[in-house]
Amino acid sequence: MAKNHWHTAGSKTRSEAYKYGYKSGLEHTVSKQIESTEYDLKYETETIHYIVPERKAKYTPDFVFTKKIGELMYIETKGRWTATDRLKMKHVIASNPGADIRMVFQNPNQRISKASATTYETYANKLGIKHVAKKDIPVDWLLECVKSGEEPRQKQNFFA
């Protein structure tokens, strides 16, 4: 029987994350980091439309920030980056040029498969995705964003 990675038995971290409405322990960890700052926590509040050849689809990034220049910054956390997830991200980026999508990897040195030498970090570089090799959002990324109660200079939305 195939292992269901959404099953919570055996993973205290994941079951704790589920209790608070998150799908993974990494999402829960990053949300706690955001809560400890002066920034608004927006978890899966936006939907980004993208096109898979011959069909429309949509993607919901994990976290959303409004940058000081009014644009949105999308943060996706990945502990496990499956082939399906990688293909989806490739389509999202191709369908939304100019969108600021960034990734926080649990382990950027993880290979995309047992048979491949390509790591998550290498693949993200290939797609042109800004990413970090740690479990937290970098402070310099947060400094680009408005804090709670602040207003951006000019509001824009790429995905109307």
DSSP file (Angstrom, degrees, kcal/mol; ACC not computed):
  #  RESIDUE AA STRUCTURE BP1 BP2  ACC     N-H-->O    O-->H-N    N-H-->O    O-->H-N    TCO  KAPPA ALPHA  PHI   PSI    X-CA   Y-CA   Z-CA
    1    1 A M              0   0    0      0, 0.0     2,-0.1     0, 0.0     3,-0.0   0.000 360.0 360.0 360.0 134.5    0.0    0.0    0.0
    2    2 A A        -     0   0    0      1,-0.1     2,-0.4     0, 0.0     0, 0.0  -0.398 360.0-109.7 -70.0 143.8    1.3    3.4   -0.9
    3    3 A K        -     0   0    0     -2,-0.1     2,-0.8     1,-0.1    -1,-0.1  -0.596  23.0-139.5 -75.8 130.6    2.2    5.8    1.9
    4    4 A N    >   -     0   0    0     -2,-0.4     3,-1.8     1,-0.1    -1,-0.1  -0.824   8.1-160.1 -90.7 110.1   -0.2    8.7    2.2
    5    5 A H  T 3  S+     0   0    0     -2,-0.8    -1,-0.1     1,-0.3    -2,-0.0   0.597  89.3  61.7 -71.2  -6.9    1.9   11.8    3.0
    6    6 A W  T 3  S+     0   0    0     18,-0.0    -1,-0.3    -3,-0.0     2,-0.2   0.553  77.9 109.6 -89.4  -8.5   -1.1   13.6    4.3
    7    7 A H    <   -     0   0    0     -3,-1.8     7,-0.1     1,-0.1     8,-0.1  -0.496  56.1-159.4 -69.9 132.1   -1.6   10.9    7.0
    8    8 A T    >   +     0   0    0     -2,-0.2     3,-2.1     6,-0.1     7,-0.4   0.659  53.8 110.4 -91.5 -16.3   -0.8   12.4   10.4
    9    9 A A  T 3  S+     0   0    0      1,-0.3     3,-0.0     5,-0.1    -2,-0.0  -0.375  85.3  19.9 -62.3 133.0   -0.1    9.3   12.4
   10   10 A G  T 3  S+     0   0    0     -2,-0.1     2,-0.5     1,-0.1    -1,-0.3   0.308 106.8  87.9  92.9  -9.8    3.6    9.0   13.2
   11   11 A S    <>  +     0   0    0     -3,-2.1     4,-2.5     1,-0.2     5,-0.2  -0.852  46.0 178.1-126.5  98.0    4.3   12.7   12.7
   12   12 A K  H  > S+     0   0    0     -2,-0.5     4,-2.2     1,-0.2     5,-0.2   0.893  85.4  53.3 -62.8 -40.0    3.8   14.8   15.8
   13   13 A T  H  > S+     0   0    0      1,-0.2     4,-2.2     2,-0.2    -1,-0.2   0.930 111.7  44.4 -62.1 -45.9    5.0   17.9   14.0
   14   14 A R  H  > S+     0   0    0      2,-0.2     4,-2.7     1,-0.2    -2,-0.2   0.904 112.9  50.2 -67.9 -40.9    2.5   17.4   11.1
   15   15 A S  H  X S+     0   0    0     -4,-2.5     4,-1.7    -7,-0.4    -1,-0.2   0.874 110.9  50.4 -66.5 -34.1   -0.4   16.6   13.4
   16   16 A E  H  X S+     0   0    0     -4,-2.2     4,-0.9    -5,-0.2    -1,-0.2   0.910 111.0  49.3 -65.1 -42.3    0.4   19.7   15.5
   17   17 A A  H ><>S+     0   0    0     -4,-2.2     5,-2.5     1,-0.2     3,-0.9   0.917 108.6  52.7 -62.4 -43.8    0.4   21.7   12.2
   18   18 A Y  H ><5S+     0   0    0     -4,-2.7     3,-1.8     1,-0.3    -1,-0.2   0.873 100.8  61.7 -58.7 -38.0   -2.9   20.2   11.1
   19   19 A K  H 3<5S+     0   0    0     -4,-1.7    -1,-0.3     1,-0.3    -2,-0.2   0.824 108.3  43.2 -58.5 -31.9   -4.4   21.3   14.5
   20   20 A Y  T <<5S-     0   0    0     -4,-0.9    -1,-0.3    -3,-0.9    -2,-0.2   0.279 126.6 -97.5 -99.9   9.6   -3.7   24.9   13.5
   21   21 A G  T < 5S+     0   0    0     -3,-1.8     2,-0.3     1,-0.3    -3,-0.2   0.601  82.2 126.3  91.0  11.9   -4.9   24.6    9.9
   22   22 A Y      < -     0   0    0     -5,-2.5    -1,-0.3    -6,-0.1    -2,-0.1  -0.696  56.0-141.8-102.3 157.7   -1.5   24.1    8.2
   23   23 A K  S    S+     0   0    0     -2,-0.3     2,-0.3     1,-0.1    -5,-0.1   0.574  81.1  24.0 -93.8 -11.5   -0.7   21.2    5.8
   24   24 A S  S  > S-     0   0    0     -7,-0.1     4,-1.9     1,-0.1     5,-0.1  -0.981  73.4-116.6-150.2 160.9    2.9   20.7    7.0
   25   25 A G  H  > S+     0   0    0     -2,-0.3     4,-2.6     1,-0.2     5,-0.1   0.856 115.3  56.3 -64.7 -35.3    5.2   21.3   10.0
   26   26 A L  H  > S+     0   0    0      2,-0.2     4,-2.6     1,-0.2     5,-0.2   0.914 105.7  49.9 -65.3 -42.5    7.3   23.7    7.9
   27   27 A E  H  > S+     0   0    0      1,-0.2     4,-2.4     2,-0.2    -1,-0.2   0.923 112.2  48.5 -59.6 -43.0    4.3   25.9    7.1
   28   28 A H  H  X S+     0   0    0     -4,-1.9     4,-2.1     2,-0.2    -2,-0.2   0.912 111.0  50.3 -63.6 -42.9    3.4   26.0   10.8
   29   29 A T  H  X S+     0   0    0     -4,-2.6     4,-1.7     1,-0.2    -2,-0.2   0.926 112.6  46.2 -60.5 -46.5    7.1   26.9   11.7
   30   30 A V  H  X S+     0   0    0     -4,-2.6     4,-2.3     1,-0.2    -1,-0.2   0.879 109.9  54.5 -66.1 -37.3    7.1   29.7    9.1
   31   31 A S  H  X S+     0   0    0     -4,-2.4     4,-2.6     1,-0.2    -1,-0.2   0.899 106.9  50.8 -63.5 -38.8    3.7   31.0   10.3
   32   32 A K  H  X S+     0   0    0     -4,-2.1     4,-1.2     2,-0.2    -1,-0.2   0.877 108.6  52.5 -65.4 -36.4    5.0   31.2   13.9
   33   33 A Q  H  < S+     0   0    0     -4,-1.7     3,-0.4     2,-0.2    -2,-0.2   0.938 110.7  46.9 -62.2 -45.7    8.0   33.2   12.6
   34   34 A I  H ><>S+     0   0    0     -4,-2.3     3,-1.9     1,-0.2     5,-0.6   0.911 108.6  55.3 -63.0 -42.2    5.7   35.6   10.9
   35   35 A E  H 3<5S+     0   0    0     -4,-2.6    -1,-0.2     1,-0.3    -2,-0.2   0.783 101.9  58.3 -61.5 -26.7    3.5   35.9   14.0
   36   36 A S  T 3<5S+     0   0    0     -4,-1.2    -1,-0.3    -3,-0.4    -2,-0.2   0.447 103.6  66.0 -83.9   1.5    6.6   36.9   16.0
   37   37 A T  T < 5S-     0   0    0     -3,-1.9    -3,-0.0     2,-0.2   110,-0.0  -0.434  97.5-102.1-108.9-174.2    7.2   39.9   13.7
   38   38 A E  T   5S+     0   0    0     -2,-0.2   110,-2.6     2,-0.1     2,-0.3   0.177  88.0 105.2 -93.1  16.5    5.3   43.1   12.9
   39   39 A Y  S   <S-     0   0    0     -5,-0.6    -2,-0.2   108,-0.2     2,-0.2  -0.709  77.1-107.2-102.4 150.1    3.9   41.6    9.7
   40   40 A D        -     0   0    0    106,-0.3     2,-0.7    -2,-0.3    -2,-0.1  -0.510  28.7-129.8 -71.9 138.4    0.4   40.4    8.9
   41   41 A L        +     0   0    0     -2,-0.2     2,-0.6    -6,-0.1    24,-0.1  -0.826  30.8 174.9 -90.0 113.5    0.1   36.6    8.7
   42   42 A K        -     0   0    0     -2,-0.7    22,-1.4    22,-0.3     2,-0.6  -0.914   7.3-173.4-122.1 101.6   -1.8   35.8    5.4
   43   43 A Y  B     -A   63   0A   0     -2,-0.6    20,-0.2     1,-0.2    19,-0.1  -0.867  68.5 -24.8-103.0 119.2   -1.9   32.1    4.9
   44   44 A E  S    S+     0   0    0     18,-3.1    -1,-0.2    -2,-0.6    18,-0.1   0.878  90.3 136.7  48.1  48.9   -3.3   30.8    1.6
   45   45 A T        +     0   0    0     -3,-0.3     2,-0.3    17,-0.1    -1,-0.1   0.599  54.7  60.3 -96.8 -13.9   -5.4   33.9    1.1
   46   46 A E        -     0   0    0     15,-0.4     2,-0.4    -4,-0.1    -4,-0.0  -0.831  63.6-152.8-116.3 152.6   -4.6   34.4   -2.6
   47   47 A T        -     0   0    0     -2,-0.3     2,-0.5    13,-0.2    13,-0.2  -0.995   8.8-157.9-123.5 129.7   -5.2   32.3   -5.6
   48   48 A I  E     -E   59   0B   0     11,-4.0    11,-3.5    -2,-0.4     2,-0.3  -0.925  11.3-142.9-108.8 124.9   -3.0   32.6   -8.7
   49   49 A H  E     +E   58   0B   0     -2,-0.5     2,-0.3     9,-0.3     9,-0.3  -0.632  26.7 167.8 -85.2 143.8   -4.4   31.4  -12.0
   50   50 A Y  E     -E   57   0B   0      7,-2.8     7,-2.9    -2,-0.3     2,-0.6  -0.959  30.1-117.7-148.9 165.9   -2.1   29.7  -14.5
   51   51 A I  E     -E   56   0B   0     40,-0.4     5,-0.2    -2,-0.3    44,-0.1  -0.932  12.6-164.9-116.3 122.5   -2.4   27.7  -17.6
   52   52 A V  E >   -E   55   0B   0      3,-2.2     3,-3.4    -2,-0.6    36,-0.0  -0.859  58.6 -78.5 -91.3 136.4   -1.4   24.1  -18.1
   53   53 A P  T 3  S+     0   0    0      0, 0.0    -1,-0.1     0, 0.0     3,-0.1  -0.093 118.2   3.4 -44.0 122.7   -1.3   23.5  -21.8
   54   54 A E  T 3  S+     0   0    0      1,-0.1     2,-0.3    -3,-0.0    -3,-0.0   0.457 126.6  62.4  77.9   6.1   -4.9   23.0  -22.9
   55   55 A R  E <  S-E   52   0B   0     -3,-3.4    -3,-2.2     2,-0.0     2,-0.3  -0.982  73.7-124.8-155.3 149.2   -6.5   23.7  -19.5
   56   56 A K  E     +E   51   0B   0     -2,-0.3     2,-0.3    -5,-0.2    -5,-0.2  -0.690  35.7 168.4 -88.8 146.3   -6.8   26.4  -17.0
   57   57 A A  E     -E   50   0B   0     -7,-2.9    -7,-2.8    -2,-0.3     2,-0.3  -0.901  21.4-136.0-145.7 172.0   -5.7   25.8  -13.4
   58   58 A K  E     -E   49   0B   0     -2,-0.3     2,-0.4    -9,-0.3    -9,-0.3  -0.978   6.0-157.1-139.2 155.8   -5.0   27.7  -10.2
   59   59 A Y  E     -E   48   0B   0    -11,-3.5   -11,-4.0    -2,-0.3    -2,-0.0  -0.986   6.1-153.3-131.9 135.5   -2.4   27.7   -7.5
   60   60 A T        -     0   0    0     -2,-0.4   -13,-0.2   -13,-0.2    -2,-0.0  -0.921  17.9-145.2-113.3 106.2   -2.7   29.0   -4.0
   61   61 A P        -     0   0    0      0, 0.0   -15,-0.4     0, 0.0   -17,-0.3  -0.309  16.7-122.9 -68.0 155.4    0.7   30.1   -2.5
   62   62 A D  S    S+     0   0    0     13,-0.3   -18,-3.1     1,-0.2     2,-0.3   0.945  87.9  17.0 -64.8 -50.9    1.3   29.5    1.2
   63   63 A F  E     -AB  43  75A   0     12,-2.5    12,-2.9   -20,-0.2     2,-0.4  -0.947  63.4-160.7-131.2 147.0    2.0   33.1    2.3
   64   64 A V  E     - B   0  74A   0    -22,-1.4     2,-0.3    -2,-0.3   -22,-0.3  -0.990   8.4-179.5-130.0 133.0    1.4   36.5    0.8
   65   65 A F  E     - B   0  73A   0      8,-2.7     8,-3.1    -2,-0.4     2,-0.6  -0.958  25.3-131.2-126.0 148.0    3.0   39.8    1.6
   66   66 A T  E     - B   0  72A   0     -2,-0.3    80,-2.8    80,-0.3     6,-0.2  -0.892  28.3-137.8 -96.5 124.7    2.4   43.3    0.1
   67   67 A K  B >   -F  145   0C   0      4,-3.7     3,-2.4    -2,-0.6    78,-0.3  -0.398  22.4-109.4 -79.1 159.4    5.6   44.9   -0.8
   68   68 A K  T 3  S+     0   0    0     76,-3.0    85,-2.7     1,-0.3    86,-0.3   0.766 120.0  58.2 -60.8 -25.7    6.3   48.6   -0.1
   69   69 A I  T 3  S-     0   0    0     75,-0.4    -1,-0.3    83,-0.2     3,-0.1   0.412 122.9-105.6 -85.7   3.1    6.1   49.3   -3.8
   70   70 A G  S <  S+     0   0    0     -3,-2.4    86,-2.1     1,-0.3    -2,-0.1   0.228  82.4 119.2  97.5 -14.6    2.5   47.9   -3.9
   71   71 A E        -     0   0    0     84,-0.2    -4,-3.7    -5,-0.1    -1,-0.3  -0.380  64.2-111.4 -80.2 164.1    3.3   44.6   -5.6
   72   72 A L  E     -B   66   0A   0     -6,-0.2    28,-0.7    -3,-0.1     2,-0.5  -0.728  18.9-153.7 -97.4 146.9    2.6   41.2   -3.9
   73   73 A M  E     -Bc  65 100A   0     -8,-3.1    -8,-2.7    -2,-0.3     2,-0.5  -0.985  10.5-156.9-117.4 127.7    5.3   38.8   -2.8
   74   74 A Y  E     -Bc  64 101A   0     26,-3.1    28,-3.1    -2,-0.5     2,-0.5  -0.901   3.9-162.8-108.2 131.5    4.3   35.1   -2.7
   75   75 A I  E     -Bc  63 102A   0    -12,-2.9   -12,-2.5    -2,-0.5     2,-0.5  -0.961   3.7-170.5-116.8 125.6    6.2   32.7   -0.4
   76   76 A E  E     - c   0 103A   0     26,-2.8    28,-2.5    -2,-0.5     2,-0.4  -0.956  10.0-151.5-113.3 130.9    5.9   28.9   -1.0
   77   77 A T  E     - c   0 104A   0     -2,-0.5     2,-0.4    26,-0.2    28,-0.2  -0.848  14.3-172.9-101.5 139.0    7.3   26.5    1.6
   78   78 A K  E     + c   0 105A   0     26,-2.6    28,-2.4    -2,-0.4    29,-0.4  -0.954  28.6 158.6-138.2 118.3    8.5   23.1    0.5
   79   79 A G  S    S+     0   0    0     -2,-0.4     2,-0.5     1,-0.4    28,-0.2   0.804  90.8  24.7 -90.7 -48.3    9.7   20.2    2.5
   80   80 A R  S    S-     0   0    0     26,-0.1     2,-0.7    25,-0.0    -1,-0.4  -0.981  71.2-166.8-119.6 121.7    9.0   17.8   -0.3
   81   81 A W        -     0   0    0     -2,-0.5    -3,-0.1    -3,-0.2    24,-0.0  -0.830  17.1-163.7-113.1  91.6    9.0   19.1   -3.9
   82   82 A T     >  -     0   0    0     -2,-0.7     4,-2.6     1,-0.1     5,-0.2  -0.148  33.9-106.0 -73.8 167.0    7.4   16.4   -6.0
   83   83 A A  H  > S+     0   0    0      1,-0.2     4,-2.3     2,-0.2     5,-0.2   0.882 123.6  52.1 -59.0 -39.1    7.6   16.2   -9.8
   84   84 A T  H  > S+     0   0    0      2,-0.2     4,-2.4     1,-0.2    -1,-0.2   0.920 110.0  48.0 -63.4 -44.5    4.0   17.3  -10.0
   85   85 A D  H  > S+     0   0    0      2,-0.2     4,-2.5     1,-0.2    -2,-0.2   0.898 111.4  50.5 -62.7 -41.3    4.7   20.4   -7.8
   86   86 A R  H  X S+     0   0    0     -4,-2.6     4,-2.1     2,-0.2    -2,-0.2   0.911 111.6  47.2 -65.1 -42.3    7.8   21.3   -9.9
   87   87 A L  H  X S+     0   0    0     -4,-2.3     4,-2.2     2,-0.2    -2,-0.2   0.914 111.6  51.2 -64.9 -42.4    5.8   21.1  -13.1
   88   88 A K  H  X S+     0   0    0     -4,-2.4     4,-2.7     1,-0.2    -2,-0.2   0.932 110.2  49.1 -59.4 -45.7    3.0   23.2  -11.6
   89   89 A M  H  X S+     0   0    0     -4,-2.5     4,-2.5     1,-0.2     5,-0.2   0.881 108.2  54.4 -63.0 -37.6    5.5   25.8  -10.5
   90   90 A K  H  X S+     0   0    0     -4,-2.1     4,-2.1     1,-0.2    -1,-0.2   0.920 111.9  44.2 -60.5 -44.2    7.0   25.9  -14.0
   91   91 A H  H  X S+     0   0    0     -4,-2.2     4,-2.4     2,-0.2   -40,-0.4   0.886 111.2  53.9 -67.6 -40.2    3.5   26.6  -15.5
   92   92 A V  H  X S+     0   0    0     -4,-2.7     4,-1.2     2,-0.2    -2,-0.2   0.936 111.7  44.8 -59.4 -47.2    2.7   29.2  -12.8
   93   93 A I  H  < S+     0   0    0     -4,-2.5     3,-0.3     1,-0.2     6,-0.2   0.910 113.9  48.9 -65.2 -43.1    5.9   31.1  -13.6
   94   94 A A  H  < S+     0   0    0     -4,-2.1    -1,-0.2     1,-0.2    -2,-0.2   0.860 114.6  45.9 -64.8 -34.8    5.4   30.9  -17.3
   95   95 A S  H  < S+     0   0    0     -4,-2.4    -1,-0.2     1,-0.2    -2,-0.2   0.651 119.0  41.2 -81.8 -16.3    1.7   32.0  -17.0
   96   96 A N  S >< S-     0   0    0     -4,-1.2     3,-2.0    -3,-0.3    -1,-0.2  -0.517  73.7-174.6-133.3  65.2    2.6   34.9  -14.7
   97   97 A P  T 3  S+     0   0    0      0, 0.0     3,-0.1     0, 0.0    -3,-0.1  -0.369  75.6  26.4 -61.9 138.6    5.7   36.7  -15.8
   98   98 A G  T 3  S+     0   0    0      1,-0.3     2,-0.2    -5,-0.1    -5,-0.1   0.250  85.1 134.6  92.8 -12.9    6.8   39.3  -13.3
   99   99 A A    <   -     0   0    0     -3,-2.0     2,-1.2    -6,-0.2    -1,-0.3  -0.500  58.0-129.8 -69.8 138.4    5.1   37.7  -10.3
  100  100 A D  E     +c   73   0A   0    -28,-0.7   -26,-3.1    -2,-0.2     2,-0.5  -0.715  39.8 166.5 -93.8  89.1    7.4   37.6   -7.3
  101  101 A I  E     +c   74   0A   0     -2,-1.2    29,-0.7   -28,-0.2     2,-0.3  -0.917   7.8 178.2-108.6 125.8    7.2   34.0   -6.2
  102  102 A R  E     -cd  75 130A   0    -28,-3.1   -26,-2.8    -2,-0.5     2,-0.4  -0.880  14.2-143.2-127.3 156.9    9.9   32.9   -3.7
  103  103 A M  E     -cd  76 131A   0     27,-2.2    29,-1.7    -2,-0.3     2,-0.5  -0.949   7.9-158.5-127.6 142.8   10.5   29.6   -1.9
  104  104 A V  E     -cd  77 132A   0    -28,-2.5   -26,-2.6    -2,-0.4     2,-0.3  -0.977  22.5-158.7-114.5 115.3   11.6   28.5    1.5
  105  105 A F  E     -c   78   0A   0     27,-1.7   -26,-0.2    -2,-0.5    29,-0.2  -0.731  20.7-150.7 -96.4 142.5   13.1   24.9    1.4
  106  106 A Q  S    S+     0   0    0    -28,-2.4   -27,-0.2    -2,-0.3    -1,-0.1   0.892  99.1   5.6 -71.4 -41.4   13.4   22.7    4.4
  107  107 A N    >   -     0   0    0    -29,-0.4     3,-1.7   -28,-0.2    -1,-0.3  -0.757  65.0-177.1-144.2  94.2   16.4   21.0    2.7
  108  108 A P  T 3  S+     0   0    0      0, 0.0    13,-2.3     0, 0.0    14,-0.3   0.666  83.3  64.4 -67.7 -15.0   17.5   22.6   -0.6
  109  109 A N  T 3  S+     0   0    0     11,-0.2     2,-0.1    10,-0.2    24,-0.0   0.470  74.2 117.6 -87.1  -1.2   20.2   19.9   -1.0
  110  110 A Q    <   -     0   0    0     -3,-1.7    10,-2.1     1,-0.1    11,-0.2  -0.448  69.8-121.1 -64.7 134.7   17.5   17.2   -1.4
  111  111 A R  B     -G  119   0D   0      8,-0.2     8,-0.3    -2,-0.1     6,-0.1  -0.530  12.7-125.7 -77.9 147.0   17.7   15.6   -4.8
  112  112 A I  S    S-     0   0    0      6,-2.8     2,-0.3    -2,-0.2   -29,-0.1   0.738  91.5  -4.7 -67.2 -21.7   14.6   15.8   -7.0
  113  113 A S  S >  S-     0   0    0      5,-0.4     3,-1.1     3,-0.3    -1,-0.1  -0.970  74.9-105.0-159.9 165.1   14.7   12.0   -7.3
  114  114 A K  T 3  S+     0   0    0     -2,-0.3    -1,-0.1     1,-0.2    -2,-0.1   0.828 121.0  49.4 -62.4 -30.8   17.0    9.1   -6.3
  115  115 A A  T 3  S+     0   0    0     -3,-0.0     2,-0.3    -4,-0.0    -1,-0.2   0.504 101.4  78.1 -87.9  -4.7   18.2    8.8   -9.9
  116  116 A S    <   -     0   0    0     -3,-1.1    -3,-0.3     2,-0.1    -5,-0.0  -0.822  58.7-157.1-111.9 145.2   19.0   12.5  -10.3
  117  117 A A        +     0   0    0     -2,-0.3     2,-0.3    -6,-0.1    -1,-0.1   0.526  66.5 109.9 -88.1  -8.4   21.9   14.6   -9.2
  118  118 A T        -     0   0    0      4,-0.1    -6,-2.8    -7,-0.1    -5,-0.4  -0.512  57.0-154.3 -72.3 130.0   19.7   17.7   -9.5
  119  119 A T  B  >  -G  111   0D   0     -8,-0.3     4,-2.5    -2,-0.3    -8,-0.2  -0.532  30.2-105.9 -97.5 168.4   18.8   19.3   -6.1
  120  120 A Y  H  > S+     0   0    0    -10,-2.1     4,-2.6   -12,-0.3     5,-0.2   0.920 123.3  51.4 -56.0 -43.8   15.8   21.4   -5.2
  121  121 A E  H  > S+     0   0    0    -13,-2.3     4,-2.3     1,-0.2    -1,-0.2   0.912 109.2  49.0 -62.1 -43.7   18.1   24.4   -5.1
  122  122 A T  H  > S+     0   0    0    -14,-0.3     4,-2.1     1,-0.2    -1,-0.2   0.912 112.6  48.0 -62.0 -43.0   19.5   23.7   -8.6
  123  123 A Y  H  X S+     0   0    0     -4,-2.5     4,-1.9     2,-0.2    -2,-0.2   0.899 109.8  51.8 -67.2 -40.3   16.0   23.2  -10.0
  124  124 A A  H  X>S+     0   0    0     -4,-2.6     5,-2.6     1,-0.2     4,-0.8   0.911 109.4  50.9 -61.4 -41.7   14.8   26.5   -8.4
  125  125 A N  H ><5S+     0   0    0     -4,-2.3     3,-0.7     1,-0.2    -1,-0.2   0.908 107.1  54.2 -60.3 -41.8   17.8   28.3  -10.0
  126  126 A K  H 3<5S+     0   0    0     -4,-2.1    -1,-0.2     1,-0.3    -2,-0.2   0.876 111.4  44.4 -60.3 -39.0   16.9   26.8  -13.4
  127  127 A L  H 3<5S-     0   0    0     -4,-1.9    -1,-0.3    -5,-0.1    -2,-0.2   0.570 114.9-117.7 -81.8  -9.3   13.3   28.2  -13.1
  128  128 A G  T <<5 +     0   0    0     -4,-0.8     2,-0.5    -3,-0.7    -3,-0.2   0.775  59.6 154.8  78.4  26.5   14.6   31.5  -11.8
  129  129 A I      < -     0   0    0     -5,-2.6    -1,-0.3    -6,-0.2     2,-0.2  -0.760  44.7-128.4 -91.5 127.8   12.9   31.3   -8.5
  130  130 A K  E     +d  102   0A   0    -29,-0.7   -27,-2.2    -2,-0.5     2,-0.3  -0.555  44.4 164.1 -67.4 137.2   14.3   33.2   -5.5
  131  131 A H  E     -d  103   0A   0     -2,-0.2     2,-0.4   -29,-0.2   -27,-0.2  -0.966  31.4-134.2-151.9 164.8   14.8   30.8   -2.7
  132  132 A V  E     -d  104   0A   0    -29,-1.7   -27,-1.7    -2,-0.3     2,-0.4  -0.940  14.4-136.9-126.4 151.6   16.5   30.3    0.6
  133  133 A A  S    S+     0   0    0     -2,-0.4     2,-0.3   -29,-0.1   -29,-0.1  -0.364  80.0  61.2-101.3  50.6   18.4   27.3    1.9
  134  134 A K  S    S-     0   0    0     -2,-0.4   -29,-0.2   -29,-0.2    -2,-0.2  -0.931  89.7 -99.2-160.4-179.0   16.9   27.4    5.4
  135  135 A K  S    S+     0   0    0     -2,-0.3     2,-0.3   -29,-0.1   -29,-0.1   0.358  92.9  70.1 -96.2   5.8   13.6   27.1    7.3
  136  136 A D  S    S-     0   0    0    -31,-0.1    -2,-0.2  -103,-0.0   -31,-0.1  -0.877  84.6-108.5-122.7 154.8   12.9   30.8    7.8
  137  137 A I        -     0   0    0     -2,-0.3    -2,-0.1  -107,-0.1   -33,-0.1  -0.679  49.1-109.9 -73.6 129.0   11.9   33.7    5.6
  138  138 A P    >>  -     0   0    0      0, 0.0     4,-1.7     0, 0.0     3,-0.8  -0.320  16.0-127.3 -63.0 143.9   15.0   36.0    5.4
  139  139 A V  H 3> S+     0   0    0      1,-0.2     4,-2.4     2,-0.2     5,-0.2   0.869 109.1  60.1 -58.2 -38.9   14.7   39.3    7.1
  140  140 A D  H 34 S+     0   0    0      1,-0.2     4,-0.5     2,-0.2    -1,-0.2   0.818 103.1  52.0 -64.8 -28.1   15.8   41.2    4.0
  141  141 A W  H X4 S+     0   0    0     -3,-0.8     3,-1.1     2,-0.2     4,-0.2   0.931 110.5  47.7 -67.7 -45.0   12.7   39.7    2.2
  142  142 A L  H >< S+     0   0    0     -4,-1.7     3,-2.0     1,-0.3    -2,-0.2   0.859 102.8  62.8 -63.8 -35.1   10.4   40.9    5.0
  143  143 A L  T 3< S+     0   0    0     -4,-2.4    -1,-0.3     1,-0.3    -2,-0.2   0.702  94.9  61.9 -65.1 -17.9   12.0   44.4    4.9
  144  144 A E  T <  S+     0   0    0     -3,-1.1   -76,-3.0    -4,-0.5   -75,-0.4   0.596  99.0  76.4 -77.0 -11.1   10.7   44.7    1.3
  145  145 A C  B <  S-F   67   0C   0     -3,-2.0   -78,-0.3   -78,-0.3     2,-0.2  -0.615  85.7-106.4-108.3 158.6    7.2   44.4    2.7
  146  146 A V        -     0   0    0    -80,-2.8  -106,-0.3    -2,-0.2   -80,-0.3  -0.553  35.0-132.0 -77.9 146.2    4.7   46.7    4.5
  147  147 A K    >   -     0   0    0     -2,-0.2     3,-2.1     1,-0.2  -108,-0.2  -0.423  45.1 -63.7 -88.9 170.3    4.2   46.0    8.2
  148  148 A S  T 3  S+     0   0    0   -110,-2.6    -1,-0.2     1,-0.3     3,-0.1  -0.320 126.5  15.7 -54.7 131.0    0.8   45.8    9.8
  149  149 A G  T 3  S+     0   0    0      1,-0.3    -1,-0.3    -3,-0.1     2,-0.1   0.198 101.1 113.7  88.1 -16.1   -1.0   49.1    9.6
  150  150 A E    <   -     0   0    0     -3,-2.1    -1,-0.3     1,-0.0    -4,-0.1  -0.492  58.0-138.9 -83.3 158.3    1.4   50.5    6.9
  151  151 A E        -     0   0    0     -2,-0.1    -4,-0.1    -3,-0.1     2,-0.0  -0.939  16.3-120.4-116.2 140.5    0.2   51.3    3.4
  152  152 A P        -     0   0    0      0, 0.0     3,-0.2     0, 0.0   -83,-0.2  -0.353  24.3-117.1 -71.6 160.9    2.1   50.5    0.2
  153  153 A R  S    S+     0   0    0    -85,-2.7     2,-0.3     1,-0.3   -84,-0.2   0.905  98.1   1.9 -64.7 -41.7    3.1   53.4   -2.1
  154  154 A Q  S    S-     0   0    0    -86,-0.3     2,-0.4     2,-0.0    -1,-0.3  -0.950  75.6-133.9-151.5 125.4    0.9   52.0   -4.9
  155  155 A K        +     0   0    0     -2,-0.3     2,-0.3    -3,-0.2   -84,-0.2  -0.667  29.9 168.6 -87.6 130.8   -1.2   48.9   -4.9
  156  156 A Q        -     0   0    0    -86,-2.1     2,-0.4    -2,-0.4    -2,-0.0  -0.959  18.4-161.9-134.1 154.1   -1.0   46.5   -7.8
  157  157 A N        -     0   0    0     -2,-0.3     3,-0.3   -86,-0.1   -86,-0.1  -0.947   6.0-167.2-138.6 118.4   -2.3   43.0   -8.4
  158  158 A F  S    S+     0   0    0     -2,-0.4     2,-0.6     1,-0.2    -1,-0.1   0.730  82.9  56.5 -73.1 -22.0   -0.9   40.8  -11.1
  159  159 A F              0   0    0      1,-0.2    -1,-0.2   -63,-0.0  -112,-0.2  -0.658 360.0 360.0-118.8  75.9   -3.7   38.3  -10.8
  160  160 A A              0   0    0     -2,-0.6    -1,-0.2    -3,-0.3    -2,-0.1   0.466 360.0 360.0 -81.9 360.0   -7.0   40.0  -11.4
